[in-house]
Amino acid sequence: MTNSPLAPFLPPIAPGSAIDLGIPESVVPWPIETSPEGKTANEKSPDLVTSLAKANALGPWDWPDKPIVFISDLHADAESLFRSLVAARAIVRNGPVQSDFSLTTFGKSCQIIIGGDCLDKGPSNLDLLDSLARLKKSGADVVLLAGNHDLRLFLGLEALTVKRGSLNAHMFVRMGKKVMPLMREVFDRYVDEDRALAELPDEKACLALMIPGKKWTKQFPKAAADYLNEAAVRKEMRRLKKKSAKFAEHAEDVGLSVRQLYAAALTCRRLFVEPEGRYAWFFQSMKALHQSGSLLFVHAGIDDSMASLISAKGIAHVNRRFRKESRKDPFVFYSGTVANLMRTKYRDIDHPLTGKGVEDLHLAGIKMLIQGHINRHQGQELKSKHGLLHLEADITLDRHSRSSEGLEGIGTGATIIQPDGNIIGISRDYPHAKLFDPAQILEQHGLIR
């Protein structure tokens, strides 16, 4: 595999941002996995080259009118966001603090798509959200997609103060220990402890307001049977039993009593869910998916139902459904096909994607899905899933995941889509930038000349 300089495909990194990002300066054709020797692609599970050839046969690719920078799964790491934007040539950093940056000429001309999962893990949820707010305020064209971690917070907070029933009483505790760092941040930054705790009941009562009671254990399986199959219901019950038992312990791990946790949760709801809250913009501006030309951007994946809806009524209709339904019953929404866009991994328990769904997407002009959700350790990867091309662009950016998964340094990288049809994957964890050119790949495999 030959490599060449990256410079012809992207402008140079702006002067003043010469921090060692650990990113490659060379580019290679996108490495393609083919079917193992002795195995051939079949109709139900075509390999990547077969799927690419089918998409290519539909006609010319429709590329975006302006460059797109796709960055996903930041998981509360603001420094990774800024380093990735520098790597994408979208900003120049003008000083030592994160807020000292300005858009480059390229940054002003491109669209920046944040592919979901801004929350959880660390180092700081609020710093990451404040950084995104500054990026939007700078004049950048920012599209914010919903991820499953983001969605769980919204639905958990929504369920916290409404009438509790068999399908929603567990939605707050369902977040488990992953929500505790955010609760600690909110408590430290926004809770007036003396005043807030004076208005709350004792520890036992506060805990009962956050976790489901004994009746829920009997009621939930019957109520959930309309929305989940039997295996998924059992899995949900096991998960909730474990999370409920350890919820107070997880709060204690971040230095919060149960009463302090409940005070932080109520404050968090005011900040994120109420219309005038400081972070209300975060959920108000979210989309379920975004289309640009032949490319569909989404956090996790898609199923036949959504593919059919997109083909029949378009992307805007799906996003309207997302905004409307996510404000209703939290569990029903999270179990449904719209939320499947944020959480599917194409498992048996997920809403299925079949060849019919792929055909519907092709009819809608969509040839490739660009996603986050599945973190990779060697940069972006191309896959065929049920015959639909997927570009997996979660390159393990946040420091918590990198440390636990044996990756060094601060995560840096981005996926850049150019109007001329080049897709460039940059990651500090792969020695070269990867260049996707559909015609080049098919020519390489002897499918076009």
C-alpha positions as CSV (number, residue, x, y, z in Angstrom):
1,M,0.0,0.0,0.0
2,T,1.7,3.2,-1.1
3,N,1.4,6.5,0.8
4,S,1.6,10.1,-0.3
5,P,1.6,13.5,1.5
6,L,-1.7,14.5,3.1
7,A,-1.2,18.2,2.0
8,P,-3.0,18.0,-1.4
9,F,-6.1,16.7,0.3
10,L,-6.3,19.1,3.2
11,P,-4.9,22.5,3.9
12,P,-2.0,22.7,6.3
13,I,-2.6,23.0,10.0
14,A,-2.8,26.6,10.9
15,P,0.3,28.2,12.5
16,G,-0.1,28.6,16.2
17,S,-1.6,25.2,16.6
18,A,1.7,23.3,16.4
19,I,0.9,21.2,19.5
20,D,2.0,17.6,19.0
21,L,-1.3,16.0,17.9
22,G,0.2,12.7,17.1
23,I,-1.7,12.6,13.8
24,P,-0.3,11.3,10.4
25,E,1.0,13.5,7.7
26,S,0.6,10.9,4.9
27,V,-2.4,9.3,3.2
28,V,-3.0,5.8,1.9
29,P,-6.0,4.3,0.0
30,W,-8.6,3.1,2.5
31,P,-7.7,-0.5,3.6
32,I,-10.5,-2.8,2.6
33,E,-11.4,-6.1,4.3
34,T,-12.5,-8.7,1.8
35,S,-14.2,-12.0,2.5
36,P,-11.9,-14.6,4.1
37,E,-10.4,-17.2,1.7
38,G,-12.9,-19.9,0.9
39,K,-15.9,-17.7,1.7
40,T,-17.8,-15.7,-0.8
41,A,-20.3,-12.9,-0.3
42,N,-23.9,-14.1,-0.3
43,E,-27.2,-12.3,-0.8
44,K,-28.0,-12.0,2.9
45,S,-24.5,-10.9,3.9
46,P,-22.6,-9.3,1.0
47,D,-19.0,-8.2,1.6
48,L,-17.9,-4.6,1.5
49,V,-16.7,-4.6,-2.1
50,T,-20.0,-6.3,-3.3
51,S,-22.0,-3.7,-1.4
52,L,-19.9,-0.9,-2.8
53,A,-20.3,-2.1,-6.3
54,K,-24.1,-2.3,-5.9
55,A,-24.2,1.3,-4.5
56,N,-22.0,2.5,-7.3
57,A,-24.2,0.9,-9.9
58,L,-27.1,3.0,-8.8
59,G,-25.5,6.0,-10.4
60,P,-23.1,8.8,-9.5
61,W,-22.5,9.6,-5.9
62,D,-24.0,12.9,-4.7
63,W,-21.4,14.6,-2.6
64,P,-22.0,17.4,-0.1
65,D,-22.0,21.0,-1.4
66,K,-19.5,22.0,1.4
67,P,-16.9,20.1,3.3
68,I,-18.1,18.1,6.3
69,V,-16.1,17.4,9.5
70,F,-17.6,14.4,11.4
71,I,-16.5,13.9,15.1
72,S,-18.3,11.4,17.3
73,D,-18.3,10.0,20.8
74,L,-16.5,12.8,22.6
75,H,-17.7,11.5,25.9
76,A,-17.1,14.6,28.0
77,D,-13.5,15.3,26.7
78,A,-13.3,18.9,25.6
79,E,-9.6,18.8,24.9
80,S,-10.1,16.0,22.5
81,L,-12.8,18.0,20.7
82,F,-10.4,21.0,20.2
83,R,-7.5,18.8,19.1
84,S,-9.7,17.0,16.7
85,L,-10.9,20.3,15.2
86,V,-7.3,21.4,14.8
87,A,-6.5,18.1,13.1
88,A,-9.4,18.7,10.8
89,R,-8.1,22.1,10.0
90,A,-11.3,23.7,11.3
91,I,-9.8,25.9,14.1
92,V,-6.6,27.5,15.2
93,R,-5.9,27.7,18.9
94,N,-4.7,31.1,20.0
95,G,-3.8,30.5,23.7
96,P,-3.4,28.0,26.4
97,V,-7.1,27.7,27.5
98,Q,-9.7,25.8,25.6
99,S,-11.8,28.9,24.8
100,D,-8.9,30.6,23.0
101,F,-9.6,29.5,19.4
102,S,-10.9,30.9,16.1
103,L,-12.3,29.3,13.0
104,T,-9.9,28.9,10.0
105,T,-11.0,29.7,6.5
106,F,-11.7,26.0,6.1
107,G,-13.6,26.0,9.4
108,K,-15.8,28.8,8.2
109,S,-16.5,27.0,5.0
110,C,-17.3,23.5,6.4
111,Q,-20.1,21.9,8.4
112,I,-19.2,20.3,11.6
113,I,-21.3,17.3,12.6
114,I,-21.0,16.0,16.2
115,G,-22.1,12.4,15.9
116,G,-23.6,11.9,19.4
117,D,-22.5,10.7,22.8
118,C,-21.2,13.9,24.2
119,L,-21.9,12.8,27.7
120,D,-20.5,10.3,30.3
121,K,-17.0,8.9,31.0
122,G,-15.0,12.1,31.4
123,P,-13.0,14.2,32.2
124,S,-15.8,16.9,32.3
125,N,-19.4,16.8,30.9
126,L,-20.0,20.5,31.5
127,D,-16.7,21.6,30.0
128,L,-17.5,19.7,26.9
129,L,-20.9,21.2,26.6
130,D,-19.6,24.7,27.3
131,S,-17.0,24.1,24.5
132,L,-19.7,23.1,22.0
133,A,-21.6,26.2,22.9
134,R,-18.6,28.4,22.2
135,L,-18.0,26.6,18.9
136,K,-21.6,27.3,17.9
137,K,-21.2,30.9,19.1
138,S,-18.0,31.3,17.0
139,G,-20.2,31.1,13.8
140,A,-19.4,27.5,13.0
141,D,-22.1,25.5,11.1
142,V,-22.7,22.8,13.8
143,V,-25.1,19.8,13.5
144,L,-25.6,17.9,16.7
145,L,-26.8,14.3,16.6
146,A,-28.3,12.4,19.5
147,G,-26.4,9.5,20.9
148,N,-27.6,6.8,23.3
149,H,-25.7,8.3,26.2
150,D,-27.2,11.7,25.6
151,L,-30.7,10.3,25.1
152,R,-30.5,8.3,28.4
153,L,-29.8,11.4,30.3
154,F,-32.7,13.3,28.7
155,L,-35.2,10.5,29.3
156,G,-34.0,9.8,32.8
157,L,-34.4,13.5,33.8
158,E,-37.8,13.6,32.1
159,A,-39.0,10.6,34.1
160,L,-37.7,12.0,37.4
161,T,-40.5,14.4,38.1
162,V,-43.5,13.0,36.2
163,K,-46.1,10.5,37.6
164,R,-44.3,7.2,38.0
165,G,-45.6,4.1,36.4
166,S,-44.6,0.6,35.4
167,L,-42.8,1.8,32.3
168,N,-41.0,4.8,33.5
169,A,-40.1,4.4,37.2
170,H,-36.7,2.9,36.3
171,M,-35.5,5.4,33.7
172,F,-33.4,7.5,36.0
173,V,-31.7,4.7,37.8
174,R,-31.2,3.0,34.5
175,M,-28.3,5.4,33.8
176,G,-26.4,3.7,36.7
177,K,-22.9,4.8,37.7
178,K,-22.2,6.5,34.3
179,V,-24.3,9.5,35.3
180,M,-22.6,10.0,38.6
181,P,-19.7,12.2,37.4
182,L,-22.2,14.6,35.8
183,M,-24.2,14.7,39.0
184,R,-21.1,15.5,40.9
185,E,-20.2,18.3,38.4
186,V,-23.7,19.8,38.6
187,F,-23.7,19.6,42.4
188,D,-20.4,21.4,42.7
189,R,-21.1,24.1,40.2
190,Y,-24.8,24.8,40.5
191,V,-26.3,23.4,43.8
192,D,-26.7,25.7,46.8
193,E,-26.4,22.8,49.3
194,D,-27.9,24.3,52.4
195,R,-30.9,25.7,50.6
196,A,-31.5,22.6,48.4
197,L,-31.1,20.0,51.1
198,A,-33.4,21.9,53.5
199,E,-36.2,21.3,51.0
200,L,-35.7,17.5,50.6
201,P,-36.9,14.5,52.6
202,D,-34.6,12.0,54.3
203,E,-32.2,9.6,52.6
204,K,-34.6,6.7,52.4
205,A,-37.3,8.9,50.8
206,C,-34.9,10.5,48.3
207,L,-33.7,7.1,47.2
208,A,-37.3,5.9,46.8
209,L,-37.9,8.8,44.5
210,M,-35.1,7.7,42.2
211,I,-35.4,3.9,42.0
212,P,-38.4,1.7,41.2
213,G,-40.3,0.0,44.1
214,K,-41.2,-3.6,44.6
215,K,-44.4,-3.3,42.6
216,W,-42.4,-2.3,39.6
217,T,-40.7,-5.8,39.5
218,K,-44.0,-7.5,39.0
219,Q,-45.6,-4.8,36.8
220,F,-42.8,-4.0,34.4
221,P,-42.6,-7.4,32.5
222,K,-46.3,-7.4,31.7
223,A,-46.3,-3.7,30.6
224,A,-43.0,-4.0,28.6
225,A,-44.2,-7.1,26.7
226,D,-45.9,-4.8,24.2
227,Y,-42.5,-3.2,23.3
228,L,-39.8,-5.7,23.9
229,N,-39.4,-9.4,23.2
230,E,-39.0,-11.8,26.2
231,A,-35.2,-11.9,26.0
232,A,-35.0,-8.1,26.1
233,V,-37.4,-7.9,29.0
234,R,-35.3,-10.4,31.0
235,K,-32.1,-8.5,30.2
236,E,-33.7,-5.2,31.3
237,M,-34.8,-6.7,34.6
238,R,-31.4,-8.1,35.3
239,R,-29.8,-4.8,34.5
240,L,-32.1,-2.8,36.7
241,K,-31.8,-5.1,39.7
242,K,-28.1,-4.7,39.7
243,K,-28.2,-0.9,39.1
244,S,-30.8,-0.3,41.8
245,A,-28.9,-2.3,44.4
246,K,-25.7,-0.3,43.8
247,F,-27.1,3.2,43.0
248,A,-26.4,4.7,46.5
249,E,-23.0,3.0,46.5
250,H,-22.1,4.6,43.1
251,A,-23.2,8.0,44.4
252,E,-20.9,7.5,47.4
253,D,-18.0,6.7,45.0
254,V,-18.2,10.3,43.7
255,G,-18.7,11.7,47.1
256,L,-22.4,12.3,47.1
257,S,-25.0,11.2,49.7
258,V,-28.3,10.1,48.4
259,R,-29.9,13.5,49.3
260,Q,-27.1,15.3,47.6
261,L,-27.5,13.1,44.5
262,Y,-31.3,13.9,44.4
263,A,-30.6,17.6,44.8
264,A,-28.1,17.4,41.9
265,A,-30.6,15.4,39.8
266,L,-33.3,18.0,40.2
267,T,-30.9,20.8,39.4
268,C,-29.7,18.9,36.4
269,R,-33.3,18.6,35.2
270,R,-33.7,22.4,35.5
271,L,-30.4,23.0,33.6
272,F,-31.1,20.5,30.7
273,V,-34.8,20.0,30.4
274,E,-36.6,23.2,31.3
275,P,-36.7,25.6,28.3
276,E,-34.7,28.4,30.0
277,G,-32.1,26.1,31.5
278,R,-28.4,26.9,30.8
279,Y,-28.0,23.6,28.8
280,A,-31.5,23.4,27.3
281,W,-29.9,24.2,23.9
282,F,-28.2,20.8,24.0
283,F,-31.4,18.8,23.7
284,Q,-33.3,21.4,21.8
285,S,-30.8,21.4,18.9
286,M,-30.4,17.7,18.6
287,K,-31.3,15.7,15.5
288,A,-31.9,12.0,15.1
289,L,-30.1,12.0,11.7
290,H,-28.8,14.2,9.0
291,Q,-28.4,13.6,5.3
292,S,-26.0,15.3,2.9
293,G,-26.1,14.0,-0.6
294,S,-25.6,10.2,-0.7
295,L,-24.4,10.2,2.9
296,L,-26.6,9.6,6.0
297,F,-25.2,10.6,9.3
298,V,-26.5,8.9,12.4
299,H,-25.1,7.9,15.8
300,A,-25.6,4.1,15.7
301,G,-27.5,2.6,12.7
302,I,-30.9,2.1,11.1
303,D,-33.7,-0.5,10.7
304,D,-36.2,-1.3,8.0
305,S,-38.9,0.8,9.6
306,M,-36.8,3.9,9.6
307,A,-35.5,3.2,6.1
308,S,-39.0,2.9,4.8
309,L,-40.0,6.2,6.5
310,I,-37.0,8.0,5.1
311,S,-37.8,6.7,1.6
312,A,-41.5,7.7,1.9
313,K,-41.4,10.9,3.9
314,G,-37.8,12.1,4.1
315,I,-35.3,13.0,6.8
316,A,-37.1,16.1,8.1
317,H,-40.1,13.9,9.0
318,V,-38.0,11.5,11.0
319,N,-36.4,14.4,12.9
320,R,-39.9,15.8,13.7
321,R,-40.9,12.4,15.0
322,F,-37.8,12.3,17.1
323,R,-38.5,15.7,18.8
324,K,-42.2,14.9,19.3
325,E,-41.9,11.3,20.6
326,S,-38.8,11.8,22.8
327,R,-41.0,14.3,24.9
328,K,-43.6,11.6,25.6
329,D,-43.3,8.3,27.4
330,P,-39.5,7.8,28.0
331,F,-39.5,4.0,28.0
332,V,-41.9,3.6,25.0
333,F,-39.7,6.0,23.0
334,Y,-36.4,4.4,24.0
335,S,-37.7,1.0,23.0
336,G,-39.0,2.1,19.7
337,T,-37.6,2.4,16.2
338,V,-36.7,6.1,16.3
339,A,-34.4,5.6,19.3
340,N,-33.0,2.5,17.6
341,L,-31.1,5.1,15.5
342,M,-29.1,5.9,18.6
343,R,-28.6,2.5,20.1
344,T,-28.6,-0.4,17.6
345,K,-25.7,-2.7,17.1
346,Y,-27.6,-4.9,14.8
347,R,-28.1,-7.5,17.5
348,D,-31.0,-10.0,17.7
349,I,-32.7,-7.8,20.3
350,D,-32.5,-4.7,18.0
351,H,-35.0,-3.6,15.4
352,P,-33.7,-5.4,12.2
353,L,-32.2,-4.0,9.0
354,T,-32.7,-6.3,6.0
355,G,-32.2,-6.1,2.3
356,K,-35.6,-4.4,2.0
357,G,-34.4,-1.6,4.2
358,V,-31.2,-1.2,2.2
359,E,-33.3,-1.0,-1.0
360,D,-35.5,1.8,0.5
361,L,-32.4,3.7,1.5
362,H,-30.9,3.3,-2.0
363,L,-34.3,4.6,-3.4
364,A,-33.9,7.7,-1.1
365,G,-30.4,8.3,-2.7
366,I,-28.5,7.1,0.4
367,K,-25.4,5.0,-0.4
368,M,-23.5,5.1,2.8
369,L,-24.2,5.5,6.5
370,I,-21.6,7.4,8.6
371,Q,-21.9,6.6,12.3
372,G,-20.3,6.6,15.8
373,H,-21.3,4.3,18.6
374,I,-18.8,1.4,17.9
375,N,-15.4,2.5,19.1
376,R,-12.3,1.5,17.1
377,H,-8.7,1.4,18.0
378,Q,-7.1,1.8,14.6
379,G,-9.0,4.7,13.2
380,Q,-12.1,4.7,11.1
381,E,-13.3,1.5,9.5
382,L,-15.5,0.7,6.5
383,K,-18.0,-2.1,6.8
384,S,-20.9,-3.7,5.0
385,K,-23.8,-4.4,7.3
386,H,-26.7,-6.3,5.7
387,G,-25.6,-4.9,2.4
388,L,-25.5,-1.2,3.4
389,L,-22.1,0.6,3.5
390,H,-21.2,1.9,7.0
391,L,-18.3,4.1,7.9
392,E,-17.6,3.6,11.6
393,A,-16.1,6.8,12.8
394,D,-15.9,6.5,16.6
395,I,-12.1,6.4,17.0
396,T,-12.0,6.3,20.8
397,L,-11.5,10.0,21.6
398,D,-12.2,10.3,25.3
399,R,-9.3,9.8,27.8
400,H,-11.3,7.5,30.1
401,S,-11.9,5.0,27.3
402,R,-8.4,5.3,26.0
403,S,-6.9,4.6,29.4
404,S,-9.1,1.6,30.0
405,E,-8.5,0.2,26.5
406,G,-4.7,0.7,26.5
407,L,-4.5,3.6,24.1
408,E,-2.0,6.3,24.7
409,G,-2.5,10.1,24.7
410,I,-5.5,12.3,24.1
411,G,-7.7,11.1,21.4
412,T,-7.4,13.1,18.2
413,G,-9.0,12.7,14.8
414,A,-11.9,13.4,12.5
415,T,-13.6,12.2,9.3
416,I,-13.5,14.8,6.6
417,I,-15.8,14.6,3.5
418,Q,-14.9,16.8,0.6
419,P,-17.3,18.0,-2.1
420,D,-15.0,16.4,-4.7
421,G,-15.8,13.0,-3.3
422,N,-12.8,12.3,-1.1
423,I,-13.4,11.0,2.4
424,I,-10.4,11.2,4.6
425,G,-10.2,9.5,8.0
426,I,-7.6,10.9,10.4
427,S,-6.7,9.3,13.7
428,R,-3.7,9.4,16.0
429,D,-4.1,5.6,16.3
430,Y,-3.4,4.8,12.7
431,P,0.0,5.6,10.9
432,H,-1.6,7.2,7.8
433,A,-4.7,9.1,7.0
434,K,-7.2,6.8,5.1
435,L,-8.6,8.0,1.7
436,F,-11.9,6.6,0.5
437,D,-12.5,6.9,-3.3
438,P,-15.3,4.4,-4.4
439,A,-14.1,4.2,-8.0
440,Q,-10.5,3.6,-7.0
441,I,-11.6,0.7,-4.7
442,L,-13.7,-0.9,-7.4
443,E,-11.0,-0.6,-10.0
444,Q,-8.5,-2.1,-7.5
445,H,-10.8,-5.2,-7.3
446,G,-11.3,-5.4,-11.0
447,L,-15.0,-4.4,-11.0
448,I,-14.7,-1.2,-13.1
449,R,-12.1,0.0,-15.6
